[in-house]
């Protein structure tokens, strides 16, 4: 607004402006103020959340790199490491769905190959407004197109994810992206500068005005009416440039020509230069005139804060620069020396200086660590929200309930190439994605597998964020077990509303505690993550939506897991917590919410029993004992069984213990077991203390579940198959 101080227009508070002046010992100039504004934004500094994140367990067996770097890295044996990262691109995807989602993919890829890993898989947890809302449909279609357009073009398979539609996301969709990569141990490199006199080389695209004040600003404030005007702040992606950049960077690392490397994402050059210098306890001089720009007349503050895509910053020795430039030329990747590493002394911390020519005028001079490490840390007030809505009561399950809860997501994932590299054993549509683990240098098959899943549940977390987040972790552990994998590490994407609302901060704090408690119980380190705040529109916050990505290992990958299906004549067994012993725990269930009951309490989680069930299922899958397997999650037993039936076109007739049809109590898996293997499954379950109930038989052309559900298989298949295509304008599918 007219007359508003510059720092406020850049998103800095009066107190933060005073802190900057204290750090510098003088008033900052406009360039310096812009650099602090992007680095001290919520998105870049985590000033509301990082105090809480310290409660997460971050160490454990196999952890090579934990939180704080571009990606977490785990030792997975045979001299191979796996790098994994999850990020959000929520606000840009609401303003410009295609480019917001596409550049989210591009950014997460750079996080992975920055570590020296080749990206081998993408996943996309998505949340949109309801399907009957026109703008939500437009956003959904644009986001899916952006993910497929970038991922397919750059040549990395999208192997899974999830999607949910809820009114709370109508004004603020969630677009989270996860990337997994592999690398030989010796290629691991960190994002830090070292060696006084070494050179900072900018690789990749020219710098433009697209993305100025992009994710660093868009993700650090809520939306109001008219925010479509922020569209120029959304970055524009070029997947073909990214592909060249991947190959050039990996070649530089294999040749030993790089001593440190960092991608340019949020806050652009300001972030990359200050973080590499700060991590290495050195300074850096940056020649802003050496940055290749694709638009004339760009001001220094524009160059330093632009979030133009497909750019990396490499630290190389002077002796290696000619070879670096030659290799980049071979890959048709632009490369220019824009900086030099300088010395930090005990009396003078490493300085980040922005110059107009290395011998020219000093345009900015700030302590590098003050941008990276010394951002404000807020202990914001916490307040427990009022209890939500009514608890479920008096609901009688029926056929229409099941039909309403079924949704085939293949309309989304059929737009993705999920078989690139020919590593994909289980792709979209399974409980978890499963990839062959090949040596990243030789391509040799190790005979083992990497599995990964992403999970979230806003309904659970709206009722109880601590218990809900723990249940999300438990669901992910069981999803991995269904493809024969044991979990080894967790990454998280914490999507919440405005942190200036005490109720939101309470939700965030509780969710972090739930994540920490579950990860400790399951023995899982949290090796990285992302916090996305200010997910609100016109003062209305989204439901708390922590999303977890869990990485797993299959020690012996001899055959494809059976997946969520039924075989004609099989016994249908329910393994895990007995529904006979459970009350009708409907709080947070999709069925209850569909009927307007958004309150109540969540079902309890017994982590010891859950661990035992996961171990049982892993063993049954690995030994080929069962012909179908599916965990009970959203929609409860009825939806789990129906999804198995429609996936295999085999009917089923079962009982429903305790009349629990749509409850979402954890620690339950449905197994399709041949007659001759039932006794073995029961014996193995007994050894692990896991209860197994024989529910009935697979076969026929109907789905019958106790006295509640009785539908023709064809009708169920049609409802499951046609919901998304019909809603999103593609018409009813055939077949």
Secondary structure, 3 states (H helix, E strand, C coil): CCCCCHHHHCCCCHHHHHHHHHHHCCCCCHHHHHHHHHHCCHHHHCCCCHHHHCCCCCCCCCEEECCCCCCEEEECCCCEEEEEEEEECHHHHHHCHHHHHHHHHHHHHHHHHCCCCEEEEEEEEEEECCCCCHHHHHHHHHHHHHHHHHHHHHCCCEEEEEEEECHHHCCCCEEEEEEEEEEEHHHCCCCCCCCCCCEEEEEECCECCCCCCCHHHHCCCCECCCHHHHHHHCCCCCHHHHHHHHHHHHHHHHCCCCCEEEECCCCHHHHHHHHHHHHCCCEEEEEHHHCCECCCCCCHHHHHHCCCCCEEEEEECHHHHHHHHHHHHHCCCCEEEEEEEECCCCCCCCEEEEECCCCCCEEEEEEHHHHHCCCCCCCCCCCCCCCCCCCCCCCCCCHHHHHHHCCCCHHHHCCCCCCHHHCEEECCCCCCEEEEEECCCCCCEEEEEEEEEEEECHHHHHHCHHHHHHHHHHHHHHHHHCCCCEEEEEEEEEECCCCCCHHHHHHHHHHHHHHHHHHHHHCCEEEEEEEECCCEECCEECCCEEEEEEEEEECCCCCCCCCCCCCCCCEEEEEECCHHHCCCCCCCCHHHHHCCCCCCCCCCCCHHHHHHHHHHHHHHHHCCCCCEEEECCCCHHHHHHHHHHHHHCCCEEECCHHHCCCCCCCCEEEEEECHHHHHHHHHHHHHCCCCEEEEEEECCCEEEECCCEEEEHHHHHHHHHHHHHHHCCCCCCCC
